[in-house]
Amino acid sequence: MEDDVYDLCVVGAGMIGSAVAKYASEWGRVCLVGPEEPKERDVNCKRDIFGCHYDEGRIARCLAHDPVWTQLARISMSRYRQIESDSGIDFYDEVGSLVAGGKDTKYMIDNERVSKEQHLESEILSYETLKTKFPLLNFSDKDHGLYEVKAGHISARNLVSAQIKLANSKGCTYINEIVKNVTQLEEDGNSKMIVITELGKQVVCRKVILATGAFTSFRNLLPVELDVGLCPLTTAMIEVTADDFTNMRNYPAVIYFGKGAGNWKEDYPRSKDGDYSWYMLPPIKYPDEKYYIKLGHLQHATSKRFTSSLEVKEWYCSGGDIQLVNDTVDLFKTVVQGVEPISYHGDSCVITTTPTKRPYIDTIHPQLGVAVGGNAYAAKSSDEIGRIAAVMMMKNEWDSSLKKTDFRIKMKEKRQTDS
């Protein structure tokens, strides 16, 4: 029956998928399909689909070396308070963001250029000002910083909860299941899309969009193979005292790229040019009622890539590289002065990279679209990515001042085999 057919099925209930569902529900009948966060991550469990939004601390900033990401973040962040108000769910803490590194290096020059061109509210901080403003942080005297005022960090968990709540309020149907396959069905001259879950539920719809992140290639979801990389990242979750939380809770989120101070831990992953590249969030209260500082390496510091579903599952359930966790805590002790960890543990995620270094927001054919490829920048920008994707699917329009060509998909090239 026609009443059983959805206008759009959104596959993937993470940060991008929940945003797509919220906006698309304004223009038609929408179904969002994706699993909730598991109670625990166990490599021996049957489930093999996980998400990057199982976290309380993701950096939210407009500043980036690429103006496309700056624009996506700026638009998304401008809506944060309204999303909080409309949903009744808080997720944004505006403590500022600090990009730091060697003065006059390409990385810092690119960030300063984008900040100026995009008219961001930011200020350049000298090494002396960094010491005065953030006395617990230990930088090199060759470093300086770019401090963005209207920035901070978000709870990815709460953002997803807020978006799904708003989608539901607009009539969206949410199915807490994992999708097994997506197919196109021709019947009586009409073409429909069929989405089938692992538990056998069938969703009939006119269109489907995938917001399935690192797991896009590991189900029968697409008739083609997208050119994406699956990059594993390790973070250290460093427990601190309530007093340290009070002293540092208003410190900014930090992104560092440079040679580092002389006493920093030497044995830590570097970029190919020998630069430290890491990010750190100030202390945040987590669901276990403890306070954690999160510190992790950037993707420049690892060449490892996954190619199988089992690798990704094992990584999500592993808590990351144990040696790297230990090294990260040792680095923390040289970067942050006067804060002694109570305990620490590792966490892990997988980011989806694209050769364009921008997300794919595009259609495979008129009834099947994708919004994937966050490149480690999409959490803060997910609301606008979701809106653009929703308009693309529901109205067949490109509704953005950013060029559509910047978000076009690229297919993985088939390898030549010897005959």
ZIBELRA-V275835 format. One record per helix or strand. SS is the DSSP state (~ for helix, > for strand). FROM is the first residue (numbers start at 1). TO is the last residue. Records with the same first field share a line. If there is no record, write none. Layout:
SS = FROM-TO + FROM-TO
This chain:
~ = 2-4 + 15-24 + 67-77 + 80-87 + 106-117 + 127-133 + 156-169 + 213-218 + 242-248 + 299-301 + 309-316 + 322-335 + 378-395 + 404-407
> = 5-11 + 30-33 + 58-60 + 92-93 + 97-102 + 122-125 + 137-137 + 143-148 + 152-154 + 173-175 + 179-187 + 190-197 + 202-210 + 220-220 + 226-226 + 228-240 + 253-258 + 270-270 + 276-285 + 291-297 + 306-306 + 336-336 + 343-354 + 360-365 + 368-372 + 411-411
